[in-house]
Amino acid sequence: MSGRAVSRRSAIVSALGLVLAPATASAQDTARFPDRPIRLIVSTAAGGGVDAFARMVAAKMQTVLGQPIAVEDKPGAGGSFAADLVYHSPPDGYVLLASQPAPITTNPLLIKSLDYDPTKLEPVAIMSHIPNVLLVRPDFPAKTVAELIAYAKANPGKLNFASQGVGTTSHLTAELFASITHVKLTHVPYKGTGPALNDIIASHVDLFFTELSTSMQLHKAGKARILAVATKQRIPALPDIPTLAEAGVSGCESDTWNAITAPPKTPSAIIAKLNDAANKVMQMPDLLARYKQLNATPGGGTPAEMAAFIKEETRRWSAVIRAAGIKPE
């Protein structure tokens, strides 16, 4: 073989090496995953349900995966601040999002100039499902849902409600309640459950559709009052509290769920490892016992099942947004 042919062959091999190297490295990275700590970015402030369940699940998942999982709270913009951060992170499985529904479902209908597409986030696992309740400040004059509705109609626009942020389940449930009962309520958005609960306790805000898991103890301690549960049936832990349907508000059912998602184009093999770890965690007796204490049920399932669930939830709450005439801010 001539020197010129050898030189040409070497150049071709070198070029092929440059083309193939990234793919080979990527495959190796996937096979080794995880080989360093993972960041789990929480879309709300500390003290709320997303943060609590994220920390419980992360603590268990890190034992399965063999690498630390650092939980970081990044609240703001109805969860979109955290979602945007994760969306634009490298798709290697080392930066994940733990969120309430809004940032991965309906926020495009509620926030102008959103710089990410939630439909492209990769589903990893649902962490938990939690019933929602109608919680009021401790000194609220109404003792029943019927009295609350009567009070709201007699004082249109004077009652305000807290939410975890624009477009969150707490916000949309209140809008659904208002549309069904034909009352006018004023929205006061917060950066998560914790700050909203603080203002309910201090009587700075009137009512809050929030998770049972974070309001049960407040109710029992008299720091706030649960008037109804937003479930089809009464909750065994609160046998004397009616459902909204029993209280005369049919069609206002709501629960909160929390989920883990990954950046777009994260390799399916990495998603599968994370999903497998999450499903193993959901079967651990001590975690299930803790969930039961919080009146929550575990998530789990496949990424495909989660994707279908998210699609249906997006459809359901998008209809509420349109019916309520909520415009993007």
C-alpha positions in Angstrom: 0.0 0.0 0.0 1.4 3.4 -0.9 2.2 6.1 1.6 -0.6 8.2 0.2 -3.2 5.4 0.6 -2.1 4.8 4.1 -2.3 8.4 4.9 -5.8 8.6 3.4 -6.9 5.5 5.3 -5.6 7.0 8.6 -7.5 10.2 8.0 -10.8 8.2 7.4 -10.3 6.2 10.5 -9.6 9.4 12.5 -12.7 11.0 11.1 -14.8 8.0 12.0 -13.3 8.0 15.5 -14.4 11.6 15.9 -18.0 10.7 14.8 -18.3 7.5 16.8 -16.6 8.7 20.0 -19.5 10.7 21.5 -22.0 7.9 20.9 -19.6 5.3 22.5 -19.0 7.7 25.4 -22.7 8.2 25.8 -23.4 4.5 25.9 -20.7 4.1 28.5 -22.1 6.9 30.6 -25.5 5.3 30.4 -24.2 1.9 31.4 -22.4 3.5 34.4 -25.3 5.7 35.5 -25.3 6.9 38.2 -21.7 7.3 39.1 -22.0 10.7 40.8 -24.5 12.6 43.0 -28.0 13.5 41.5 -29.8 16.8 42.0 -33.5 16.7 42.6 -34.9 20.2 42.0 -38.2 20.9 43.9 -40.6 23.3 42.3 -42.0 24.7 45.6 -40.8 26.2 48.8 -39.8 24.0 51.8 -42.6 23.0 54.1 -45.1 21.8 51.6 -46.1 18.4 50.1 -43.9 18.4 47.1 -40.8 19.1 49.3 -41.8 16.5 51.9 -42.5 13.7 49.5 -39.4 14.5 47.4 -37.2 14.2 50.4 -38.8 10.9 51.5 -38.5 9.4 48.0 -35.0 10.8 47.4 -33.7 9.3 50.7 -34.9 5.9 49.6 -33.9 6.1 45.9 -30.3 7.0 46.8 -29.9 3.7 48.7 -31.2 1.8 45.6 -29.1 3.8 43.1 -25.9 3.9 45.3 -25.4 7.7 44.9 -26.5 10.7 47.0 -29.6 12.6 45.8 -29.4 16.3 46.9 -32.8 17.9 47.2 -33.0 21.6 46.3 -36.0 23.9 46.6 -36.3 26.4 43.7 -39.8 27.9 44.1 -41.3 30.6 41.8 -43.7 31.2 38.9 -46.0 28.4 39.8 -43.2 25.9 39.7 -41.9 27.0 36.3 -38.7 28.4 37.6 -37.6 24.9 38.7 -39.0 23.3 35.6 -37.2 25.7 33.3 -33.9 25.0 35.1 -34.3 21.2 34.7 -35.6 21.5 31.1 -32.4 23.2 30.1 -30.0 20.9 32.0 -28.0 18.2 30.3 -30.1 15.1 29.5 -27.9 12.8 31.5 -30.2 12.0 34.5 -28.2 14.0 37.0 -30.6 16.9 37.3 -34.3 16.0 37.9 -37.5 17.8 38.7 -39.9 17.1 41.6 -43.1 19.0 41.1 -46.8 19.5 41.6 -48.9 19.1 38.4 -48.8 22.7 37.1 -45.3 23.1 35.8 -45.6 19.8 33.8 -49.2 20.2 32.7 -51.0 23.6 32.4 -48.5 26.4 32.9 -48.3 27.2 29.2 -51.9 28.3 29.4 -51.1 30.5 32.4 -47.7 32.0 32.0 -46.6 34.2 29.1 -43.3 33.6 27.4 -42.7 30.3 29.0 -39.2 29.2 28.0 -39.8 25.4 28.1 -42.2 22.9 26.7 -43.6 20.6 29.5 -44.7 18.0 27.0 -41.0 17.3 26.2 -40.0 16.6 29.8 -39.4 12.9 30.3 -41.7 11.2 32.8 -39.8 9.2 35.5 -42.4 8.4 38.2 -45.4 9.6 40.1 -44.3 10.0 43.7 -47.6 10.3 45.5 -51.3 11.1 45.3 -52.8 13.2 48.2 -56.5 14.2 48.8 -57.3 17.9 48.8 -59.4 19.6 51.4 -61.1 23.0 51.8 -59.2 24.6 54.7 -60.2 28.0 56.3 -58.5 30.3 58.7 -59.1 29.5 62.4 -61.4 32.5 63.0 -63.4 32.2 59.8 -67.0 33.0 60.5 -68.5 30.2 58.4 -68.6 26.8 60.0 -69.9 24.8 57.0 -69.5 25.0 53.2 -73.1 26.2 52.8 -72.3 29.1 55.2 -69.1 29.9 53.4 -71.0 30.1 50.1 -73.7 32.3 51.6 -71.0 34.6 53.1 -69.1 34.8 49.8 -72.3 35.8 48.0 -73.1 38.4 50.6 -69.6 39.8 50.3 -68.6 39.4 46.6 -64.9 39.6 46.0 -64.1 40.1 49.7 -63.1 36.6 50.4 -59.6 35.6 49.3 -58.0 32.3 48.7 -54.4 31.1 48.9 -52.7 29.0 46.3 -49.3 27.4 45.8 -49.0 29.7 42.7 -50.8 30.5 39.5 -52.0 27.4 37.8 -51.3 25.0 40.6 -54.0 22.5 41.7 -54.9 24.6 44.7 -55.5 27.6 42.4 -57.6 25.7 39.8 -59.6 23.8 42.4 -60.6 27.2 43.9 -61.6 28.4 40.5 -63.6 25.3 39.9 -65.3 25.7 43.2 -66.1 29.4 42.4 -67.6 28.5 39.0 -69.8 25.8 40.4 -71.1 27.8 43.3 -71.2 31.1 41.4 -69.2 33.1 44.0 -66.4 35.6 43.4 -63.2 35.0 45.2 -59.8 36.9 45.1 -56.7 34.9 44.3 -53.6 35.3 46.5 -50.7 33.2 45.0 -47.8 32.0 47.1 -44.5 30.3 46.3 -45.6 27.0 47.8 -47.8 25.3 50.5 -45.7 26.4 53.4 -46.0 30.1 53.0 -49.7 29.8 52.2 -50.3 27.7 55.4 -48.5 30.3 57.5 -50.9 33.0 56.3 -53.9 30.8 56.9 -52.8 30.2 60.5 -52.2 33.9 60.9 -55.6 34.7 59.4 -54.1 36.8 56.6 -56.0 34.8 54.0 -59.4 33.2 54.2 -59.3 29.8 52.6 -57.0 27.3 50.8 -57.7 24.2 48.8 -54.7 22.2 49.9 -53.3 18.7 50.6 -54.7 16.7 53.5 -51.2 15.6 54.4 -50.1 19.2 55.3 -53.4 20.4 56.9 -54.5 17.5 59.1 -52.4 18.4 62.1 -53.4 22.1 61.8 -57.0 21.0 61.8 -56.6 18.8 64.9 -54.7 21.5 66.7 -57.3 24.2 65.9 -54.8 26.3 64.0 -57.1 26.1 60.9 -60.3 24.3 60.0 -61.2 21.7 57.3 -64.7 22.3 56.1 -64.8 19.6 53.5 -62.8 17.1 51.5 -62.5 17.2 47.7 -62.8 13.4 47.3 -65.6 11.1 46.1 -65.9 9.5 49.6 -65.2 10.7 53.1 -61.7 10.1 54.4 -61.5 7.6 57.2 -59.1 9.8 59.2 -61.8 12.6 59.1 -65.1 10.7 59.4 -67.1 13.8 60.5 -66.0 16.0 57.6 -68.3 15.8 54.6 -67.2 15.6 51.0 -67.9 18.7 48.8 -70.6 16.8 47.0 -72.3 16.0 50.4 -72.0 19.7 51.2 -73.9 20.6 48.0 -71.0 21.2 45.6 -71.1 18.4 43.1 -68.3 18.0 40.5 -65.6 19.7 42.6 -63.2 16.7 43.0 -59.5 17.3 43.3 -56.4 15.6 44.5 -52.7 16.6 44.4 -50.0 14.5 42.9 -46.3 14.9 42.8 -44.0 13.6 40.2 -40.4 13.3 39.0 -39.5 14.3 35.5 -36.2 14.6 33.6 -34.8 16.9 30.8 -35.9 16.2 27.3 -34.0 13.5 25.4 -32.7 11.8 28.5 -31.8 8.3 27.3 -34.5 5.7 27.9 -32.0 3.4 29.6 -31.4 6.1 32.3 -35.1 6.8 32.6 -35.7 3.1 33.1 -33.1 2.9 35.9 -34.6 5.9 37.7 -38.1 4.5 37.2 -37.1 1.1 38.5 -35.5 2.7 41.6 -38.7 4.7 42.3 -40.9 1.6 41.9 -38.8 -0.3 44.4 -39.0 2.6 46.8 -42.8 2.6 46.5 -42.9 -1.0 47.8 -40.8 -0.4 50.9 -42.8 -1.0 54.1 -41.4 1.9 56.1 -42.2 4.4 53.2 -45.7 3.0 52.8 -46.3 3.3 56.6 -45.2 7.0 56.4 -47.5 7.6 53.4 -50.4 6.1 55.4 -49.7 8.5 58.3 -49.9 11.4 55.8 -53.1 10.0 54.1 -51.3 9.7 50.8 -51.1 6.8 48.4 -47.9 5.8 46.5 -47.4 6.4 42.8 -45.2 4.2 40.7 -46.0 2.5 37.4 -44.2 2.8 34.1 -43.1 6.0 32.3 -45.6 5.3 29.6 -48.4 5.1 32.2 -47.3 8.3 33.7 -47.2 10.1 30.3 -50.8 9.0 29.7 -51.9 10.2 33.2 -50.2 13.6 32.7 -51.9 14.0 29.3 -55.3 13.3 30.8 -54.7 15.7 33.8 -53.6 18.4 31.4 -56.8 18.0 29.4 -59.0 18.1 32.5 -57.5 21.2 34.2 -57.1 23.0 30.9 -60.8 22.8 30.5 -61.2 24.5 34.0 -58.8 27.2 33.0 -60.7 28.0 29.9 -64.1 27.9 31.6 -62.9 30.2 34.3 -61.5 32.6 31.8 -58.1 32.6 33.4 -55.7 34.5 31.2 -51.9 34.1 31.1 -49.9 36.5 33.2 
